[in-house]
Amino acid sequence: MGVDMATFNRLARGLLVHVGVMPEGVAVVAKDQWELGNQMGVLKEDYLETLAWMEEELQSEYHDSRIKIPVDRMDADVVYAINPREVKYDPRTIAEAAAIFHFAGENWTMPSDGWDMTNFGLFNGDDELGGAVARRVYEAVERLRGKKLVMSECGHGYRSTRCEGPNWARRDVGFEMESSVVTMLRYIREGRIKVDKSRNTEPVTFHDSCNNARSCGMTEEPRELLAMVCTDFREMYPNRAENYCCTGGGGAMAMSEYAPRRLKSAKIKAEQLRATGARIVCTSCHNCVDALFDLIRHYKLDMEVKLLVSLVASALVVPVPVAMKLLEGYKILVIDDEPDVRVYLRTIFREQGAEVIEAPDANQGMRALQSERPDLMTLDLILPRKTGEKLYWEIRKDERFAALPVVVVSGYAAVDSPRIDFHRFLAEKHLPEPDGMIEKPIDVEKLLAAVKKALK
């Protein structure tokens, strides 16, 4: 009949809002957006504190103090706006996006005001609220002289800000706007970031957000991105614009009184998810994350929900900057009879810039010492034919190697409760303690700290 039911429903809701009739949950959220500038009532100091906290986490995780989450940087190429849910409940997604921006070499920033790209004006039919919220975001980009607005993964926020907002705000927008899904896809295509799909091996299916797929036609970009960052993608049926709702659409997530009805109607969605056999359902909408989490728990599905940014971040291949290579110019001898341990240690040390020589037993280790003259040696205590203790005694009695830094890396290297009394052996032979002792399984941070200390 040519009747646009979505437009009709929104118009009816708008008329009711203007006479004061709306569900309490929607009214509370709308009030927070009017008065506090975001739909979850997050205070400015809490927002800024969360960004600072995530910046510290990233610097610690990647051992790189240069990783920043810049706030109010002028003339940035990208201004990044988010869903307040990320600040309040899931700040890790902010950190994941920040890592991707950093390793892509992006000139980016987050605004201190106007950072909420969600918009409850879409749900309650209030064009005045919709325009005011959209204007805040646009004015933040203009205030910072940003060139592009990138929006985090939120279906209704993307639709509201990019597609509906200019009409509600009654203004032309003089900068480009795009979803972070498109941004991440472009970074990979252009080679600005590298990803390794083998880091995401669990089967993944994709849920199309109604606002992204049906309203804005963004169906192929997320699938292309998933093909790049995971090894086992499985479609659910139906999909794209015909996909079943997550049950949280239309503002329903804000109305707790309808939760039982939502979960009852979610049965068809639960069956659709179960049929894929996937362990992860990925989506590009925070609203869908919450709704899918509810129905997965209610119907006891063996699945978890993730956003695309999380899968991209976990697949990210992070280059070690030359300036950050801890062992540049050093030669390290690894003595261990387990091939997988030698490979593991070789990989760690080479990533830090070292040249690595390997030996599977004490005799070959001694020959390598004599011919290669390494700067440091790692030593397993339990070796075939000749033990690590005996080799340690030999090199400490040899004036050529008496001062060689040695880090013991062994399953029997526990300092507090060793399974063999290596320390007693050292005392009896009047030998100095090694420069470090690392117990298997190997903690990389402790290993590198011990090596750094041994090399002074």
Wavefront OBJ file of the C-alpha trace (Angstrom):
o trace
v 0.000 0.000 0.000
v 3.049 2.288 0.111
v 2.587 3.127 3.804
v 5.904 3.626 5.650
v 5.036 2.059 8.997
v 8.257 3.184 10.672
v 7.587 6.820 9.805
v 3.943 6.443 10.842
v 4.883 4.949 14.223
v 7.506 7.596 14.919
v 5.032 10.360 14.077
v 2.492 8.845 16.482
v 5.113 8.601 19.217
v 6.133 12.226 18.654
v 2.535 13.406 19.072
v 2.235 11.460 22.340
v 5.538 12.857 23.649
v 4.304 16.402 23.046
v 1.323 15.758 25.315
v 3.479 14.107 27.948
v 2.742 10.444 27.237
v 5.737 8.091 27.011
v 7.153 5.100 28.918
v 9.065 6.049 32.058
v 12.331 4.490 30.879
v 12.290 6.473 27.638
v 11.410 9.666 29.528
v 14.395 9.222 31.881
v 16.822 8.653 29.023
v 15.466 11.606 27.036
v 15.802 13.840 30.128
v 19.451 12.788 30.569
v 20.198 13.606 26.933
v 18.600 17.023 27.285
v 20.272 17.930 30.581
v 23.580 16.023 30.725
v 24.398 15.693 27.039
v 24.344 11.891 26.933
v 21.677 9.230 27.279
v 23.232 7.412 30.270
v 23.819 10.397 32.515
v 27.616 10.015 32.470
v 29.294 13.008 34.112
v 32.066 14.770 32.208
v 34.678 13.980 34.869
v 33.743 10.276 34.764
v 34.033 10.247 30.976
v 37.475 11.893 31.017
v 38.650 9.670 33.874
v 37.613 6.563 31.909
v 39.573 7.716 28.863
v 42.659 8.334 31.007
v 42.271 4.909 32.615
v 41.988 3.183 29.227
v 45.056 5.066 27.979
v 47.089 3.743 30.923
v 45.803 0.206 30.270
v 46.853 0.411 26.616
v 50.322 1.720 27.420
v 50.801 -1.120 29.892
v 49.415 -3.770 27.533
v 51.582 -2.768 24.568
v 54.578 -1.526 26.595
v 54.404 1.735 24.679
v 53.983 5.090 26.413
v 53.329 6.751 23.062
v 49.814 5.310 22.794
v 47.372 8.091 23.652
v 43.650 8.690 23.730
v 43.769 12.366 22.765
v 40.984 14.666 23.931
v 40.097 17.930 22.158
v 43.052 17.792 19.768
v 42.595 20.517 17.193
v 42.657 19.890 13.415
v 42.419 16.102 13.771
v 41.632 14.067 10.685
v 39.194 11.930 12.714
v 36.903 12.929 15.581
v 35.629 9.765 17.285
v 32.170 9.761 18.899
v 30.840 6.825 20.913
v 27.876 5.238 22.655
v 27.759 6.169 26.401
v 27.322 2.462 27.168
v 31.014 2.104 26.355
v 32.006 4.513 29.119
v 29.607 3.069 31.665
v 29.706 -0.677 30.979
v 32.242 -1.598 28.296
v 35.244 0.783 28.259
v 37.412 -1.938 26.729
v 35.844 -1.159 23.326
v 37.171 2.410 23.610
v 40.663 1.028 24.239
v 40.362 -1.400 21.309
v 39.367 1.424 18.955
v 42.191 3.583 20.321
v 44.729 0.823 19.646
v 43.486 0.503 16.056
v 43.688 4.278 15.512
v 47.180 4.370 17.019
v 48.660 1.537 14.964
v 46.980 2.911 11.828
v 48.924 6.127 12.436
v 45.701 8.124 12.554
v 45.583 11.776 13.598
v 42.500 11.448 15.798
v 40.784 12.773 18.878
v 37.764 12.383 21.130
v 35.764 15.479 22.119
v 35.289 16.432 25.780
v 31.727 17.544 24.951
v 29.375 16.322 22.235
v 30.817 12.790 22.298
v 27.480 10.906 22.532
v 26.452 9.921 19.007
v 23.325 8.049 20.149
v 20.004 9.860 19.911
v 16.748 9.016 21.665
v 14.980 11.515 19.457
v 14.811 8.647 16.954
v 12.906 6.435 19.391
v 10.506 8.856 21.031
v 9.634 10.788 17.869
v 10.784 14.137 19.268
v 12.438 16.023 16.400
v 13.431 18.836 18.761
v 15.447 16.425 20.946
v 16.834 14.691 17.854
v 18.030 18.007 16.444
v 19.566 19.199 19.720
v 21.530 15.960 20.245
v 22.763 15.865 16.642
v 23.812 19.535 16.807
v 25.988 18.821 19.876
v 27.961 16.223 17.920
v 28.274 18.375 14.796
v 29.350 21.408 16.847
v 31.999 19.332 18.631
v 33.573 18.373 15.285
v 33.374 21.975 14.051
v 34.830 23.350 17.320
v 37.836 21.041 16.926
v 38.084 21.738 13.173
v 37.892 17.985 12.555
v 37.843 16.661 9.011
v 35.775 13.508 9.546
v 33.362 12.183 12.162
v 33.782 8.453 12.860
v 31.034 6.808 14.916
v 31.516 3.714 17.049
v 29.349 0.654 16.524
v 25.788 1.706 17.292
v 22.988 1.145 14.799
v 20.561 3.825 15.888
v 23.385 6.271 16.638
v 24.816 5.853 13.149
v 21.412 6.275 11.543
v 20.484 9.248 13.739
v 23.743 11.140 13.377
v 24.564 10.417 9.743
v 21.173 9.999 8.077
v 18.472 11.746 10.143
v 20.404 14.292 12.220
v 21.001 16.947 9.542
v 17.238 17.106 8.892
v 16.328 17.273 12.595
v 19.053 19.872 13.244
v 18.078 21.781 10.051
v 21.632 22.340 8.980
v 24.152 21.325 6.373
v 27.064 19.248 7.665
v 30.380 20.281 6.191
v 32.426 17.205 7.038
v 32.375 13.505 6.167
v 30.671 10.993 8.482
v 31.217 7.241 8.574
v 30.822 4.172 10.757
v 33.931 2.791 12.452
v 33.178 -0.452 10.573
v 33.994 1.338 7.318
v 37.028 2.984 8.938
v 38.525 -0.339 10.096
v 37.859 -1.918 6.710
v 39.628 0.957 4.961
v 42.661 0.698 7.262
v 43.098 -2.973 6.344
v 42.541 -2.393 2.619
v 45.095 0.433 2.584
v 47.615 -1.578 4.602
v 47.573 0.894 7.483
v 46.991 -1.975 9.906
v 47.797 -5.663 9.485
v 45.617 -8.444 10.854
v 46.042 -12.177 11.383
v 42.739 -14.046 11.124
v 44.243 -17.140 12.777
v 43.937 -15.290 16.084
v 40.130 -15.612 15.855
v 39.474 -19.302 15.217
v 36.152 -19.848 17.005
v 33.108 -19.988 14.689
v 31.483 -16.573 14.291
v 28.087 -15.539 12.989
v 26.907 -11.987 12.303
v 23.728 -10.265 13.439
v 22.623 -7.366 11.237
v 21.470 -4.361 13.238
v 18.151 -3.171 11.790
v 19.286 0.460 11.625
v 22.567 -0.410 9.912
v 21.135 -2.951 7.469
v 17.510 -2.053 6.778
v 17.699 1.705 7.316
v 21.197 2.500 6.026
v 22.073 -0.396 3.707
v 25.330 -1.303 5.474
v 25.337 -5.080 4.999
v 28.451 -6.045 3.027
v 31.109 -4.013 4.842
v 30.862 -5.975 8.118
v 30.993 -9.280 6.255
v 34.070 -8.232 4.299
v 35.705 -7.193 7.567
v 34.830 -10.506 9.255
v 36.338 -12.439 6.342
v 39.603 -10.619 7.028
v 39.767 -11.125 10.795
v 38.312 -14.586 11.547
v 38.746 -18.067 10.081
v 35.234 -19.502 10.482
v 32.381 -17.146 9.570
v 28.893 -18.658 9.354
v 25.833 -16.848 8.008
v 22.561 -16.999 9.887
v 19.384 -17.235 7.872
v 17.597 -15.031 7.041
v 20.219 -12.289 7.036
v 21.006 -8.728 5.991
v 17.806 -6.642 5.687
v 15.674 -9.737 6.395
v 17.427 -10.671 9.646
v 15.309 -11.146 12.766
v 15.370 -8.353 15.341
v 17.614 -8.666 18.416
v 14.425 -7.780 20.403
v 15.956 -4.527 21.668
v 14.904 -2.281 18.782
v 12.682 0.776 18.824
v 13.848 1.857 22.280
v 12.606 -1.374 23.902
v 15.874 -1.821 25.829
v 15.054 1.317 27.831
v 11.652 -0.072 28.921
v 12.250 -2.705 31.593
v 8.521 -3.406 31.922
v 8.623 -5.043 28.494
v 11.565 -7.369 29.264
v 9.393 -10.517 29.669
v 7.689 -9.800 26.351
v 11.018 -9.149 24.655
v 12.466 -12.434 25.880
v 9.369 -14.382 24.877
v 9.522 -12.963 21.357
v 13.280 -13.709 21.305
v 12.637 -17.430 20.909
v 12.811 -17.248 17.109
v 16.091 -15.295 17.356
v 17.527 -17.860 19.790
v 16.661 -20.690 17.386
v 18.254 -18.769 14.536
v 21.471 -18.312 16.538
v 21.569 -21.928 17.735
v 21.222 -23.219 14.168
v 24.525 -21.600 13.139
v 26.581 -23.661 15.622
v 28.697 -20.543 16.198
v 30.361 -19.743 19.521
v 30.441 -15.994 18.902
v 27.661 -13.786 17.580
v 29.173 -10.580 16.288
v 27.208 -7.404 15.721
v 27.963 -3.729 15.074
v 25.456 -2.252 17.519
v 25.691 -1.801 21.296
v 21.912 -2.005 21.625
v 22.027 -5.413 19.945
v 24.878 -6.494 22.242
v 22.679 -6.006 25.312
v 19.587 -7.599 23.761
v 21.509 -10.605 22.417
v 23.248 -11.079 25.770
v 19.831 -11.191 27.481
v 18.368 -13.785 25.114
v 21.536 -15.941 25.107
v 21.404 -16.110 28.883
v 17.631 -16.695 28.928
v 17.712 -19.513 26.356
v 21.025 -20.941 27.679
v 22.940 -20.716 24.398
v 26.632 -21.559 24.437
v 27.641 -18.263 22.818
v 29.112 -14.876 23.602
v 28.492 -11.501 21.979
v 31.248 -9.350 20.523
v 31.507 -6.181 18.490
v 33.535 -6.037 15.294
v 36.079 -3.736 16.952
v 36.920 -6.496 19.454
v 37.608 -9.060 16.726
v 39.701 -6.599 14.730
v 41.695 -5.647 17.827
v 42.369 -9.287 18.720
v 43.558 -9.967 15.135
v 45.776 -6.877 15.079
v 49.422 -7.558 14.224
v 51.354 -5.009 16.232
v 54.766 -4.005 14.894
v 57.533 -3.522 17.453
v 58.892 -0.016 16.861
v 62.656 0.062 16.337
v 63.027 2.471 19.232
v 61.191 0.046 21.490
v 63.267 -3.053 20.632
v 64.759 -3.948 23.956
v 67.508 -6.284 22.702
v 68.680 -4.544 19.535
v 72.362 -5.404 18.916
v 72.542 -8.273 21.424
v 73.306 -11.936 20.709
v 71.521 -14.501 22.902
v 72.195 -18.228 23.210
v 69.163 -20.370 24.084
v 69.971 -23.827 25.541
v 66.902 -26.059 25.920
v 66.104 -29.618 24.849
v 62.427 -28.832 24.086
v 62.040 -27.623 20.456
v 58.816 -25.708 21.164
v 60.480 -23.815 24.025
v 63.416 -22.878 21.798
v 61.020 -21.613 19.125
v 59.076 -19.633 21.731
v 62.176 -18.001 23.221
v 63.646 -17.364 19.773
v 60.449 -15.575 18.741
v 60.365 -13.413 21.870
v 64.000 -12.376 21.593
v 63.921 -11.764 17.841
v 60.830 -9.585 18.190
v 62.918 -7.495 20.575
v 65.732 -7.183 18.026
v 68.205 -9.826 19.270
v 70.225 -12.297 17.230
v 69.438 -15.789 18.572
v 71.552 -18.977 18.585
v 70.050 -22.244 19.781
v 71.432 -25.446 21.293
v 69.445 -28.578 22.278
v 71.907 -29.855 24.917
v 74.807 -28.792 27.133
v 77.611 -30.024 24.849
v 76.294 -28.169 21.811
v 75.670 -25.210 24.078
v 79.318 -25.124 25.111
v 80.432 -25.273 21.476
v 78.088 -22.410 20.627
v 79.483 -20.402 23.542
v 83.004 -20.834 22.253
v 82.253 -20.057 18.616
v 79.512 -17.406 18.873
v 80.476 -15.537 22.071
v 76.888 -14.447 22.955
v 76.043 -11.506 25.207
v 73.632 -13.587 27.316
v 72.620 -17.228 27.720
v 69.337 -18.793 28.813
v 69.794 -22.216 30.382
v 67.435 -25.119 31.053
v 68.562 -27.122 34.104
v 67.194 -30.488 32.937
v 69.070 -31.512 29.789
v 70.000 -34.883 28.231
v 73.459 -36.377 28.803
v 74.825 -33.421 30.764
v 72.700 -31.351 33.185
v 72.366 -27.612 33.160
v 73.976 -27.462 36.608
v 77.134 -29.117 35.263
v 77.297 -26.717 32.315
v 76.753 -23.758 34.643
v 79.674 -24.993 36.814
v 81.894 -25.355 33.718
v 81.262 -21.871 32.354
v 81.665 -20.188 35.741
v 85.048 -21.899 36.169
v 86.093 -20.794 32.663
v 87.531 -17.288 32.775
v 86.258 -16.614 29.259
v 82.623 -17.011 30.402
v 82.759 -16.351 34.141
v 81.051 -12.965 33.751
v 78.565 -14.059 31.050
v 74.983 -13.106 32.073
v 72.941 -16.291 32.537
v 69.165 -16.495 33.012
v 67.918 -19.933 34.057
v 64.660 -20.799 32.242
v 63.491 -24.132 33.577
v 60.532 -26.033 34.942
v 62.675 -26.497 38.052
v 63.553 -22.824 38.454
v 61.137 -21.896 41.224
v 63.001 -19.662 43.629
v 60.784 -20.225 46.671
v 60.140 -23.953 46.348
v 62.504 -25.532 43.794
v 61.955 -29.163 42.854
v 65.737 -29.698 42.851
v 68.105 -27.886 45.176
v 69.994 -25.811 42.634
v 70.840 -23.189 45.254
v 72.457 -25.790 47.498
v 74.490 -26.997 44.505
v 75.698 -23.424 43.919
v 76.652 -23.017 47.569
v 78.562 -26.296 47.667
v 80.486 -25.416 44.494
v 81.053 -21.795 45.608
v 79.332 -20.516 42.480
v 77.479 -17.195 42.092
v 73.707 -17.200 41.639
v 72.535 -16.828 38.006
v 71.458 -13.383 36.860
v 67.825 -14.456 36.725
v 65.563 -17.470 37.245
v 62.334 -17.921 35.284
v 60.040 -20.875 35.834
v 58.117 -22.557 33.009
v 55.515 -21.885 31.725
v 57.260 -18.699 30.752
v 55.884 -15.293 31.717
v 57.119 -13.031 28.894
v 57.152 -9.851 30.959
v 59.167 -11.481 33.760
v 61.554 -13.025 31.239
v 62.251 -9.723 29.466
v 62.634 -7.941 32.798
v 65.198 -10.543 33.921
v 67.105 -10.305 30.626
v 67.091 -6.503 30.756
v 68.417 -6.565 34.323
v 71.094 -9.161 33.457
v 72.314 -7.074 30.527
v 72.221 -3.921 32.691
l 1 2 3 4 5 6 7 8 9 10 11 12 13 14 15 16 17 18 19 20 21 22 23 24 25 26 27 28 29 30 31 32 33 34 35 36 37 38 39 40 41 42 43 44 45 46 47 48 49 50 51 52 53 54 55 56 57 58 59 60 61 62 63 64 65 66 67 68 69 70 71 72 73 74 75 76 77 78 79 80 81 82 83 84 85 86 87 88 89 90 91 92 93 94 95 96 97 98 99 100 101 102 103 104 105 106 107 108 109 110 111 112 113 114 115 116 117 118 119 120 121 122 123 124 125 126 127 128 129 130 131 132 133 134 135 136 137 138 139 140 141 142 143 144 145 146 147 148 149 150 151 152 153 154 155 156 157 158 159 160 161 162 163 164 165 166 167 168 169 170 171 172 173 174 175 176 177 178 179 180 181 182 183 184 185 186 187 188 189 190 191 192 193 194 195 196 197 198 199 200 201 202 203 204 205 206 207 208 209 210 211 212 213 214 215 216 217 218 219 220 221 222 223 224 225 226 227 228 229 230 231 232 233 234 235 236 237 238 239 240 241 242 243 244 245 246 247 248 249 250 251 252 253 254 255 256 257 258 259 260 261 262 263 264 265 266 267 268 269 270 271 272 273 274 275 276 277 278 279 280 281 282 283 284 285 286 287 288 289 290 291 292 293 294 295 296 297 298 299 300 301 302 303 304 305 306 307 308 309 310 311 312 313 314 315 316 317 318 319 320 321 322 323 324 325 326 327 328 329 330 331 332 333 334 335 336 337 338 339 340 341 342 343 344 345 346 347 348 349 350 351 352 353 354 355 356 357 358 359 360 361 362 363 364 365 366 367 368 369 370 371 372 373 374 375 376 377 378 379 380 381 382 383 384 385 386 387 388 389 390 391 392 393 394 395 396 397 398 399 400 401 402 403 404 405 406 407 408 409 410 411 412 413 414 415 416 417 418 419 420 421 422 423 424 425 426 427 428 429 430 431 432 433 434 435 436 437 438 439 440 441 442 443 444 445 446 447 448 449 450 451 452 453 454 455 456
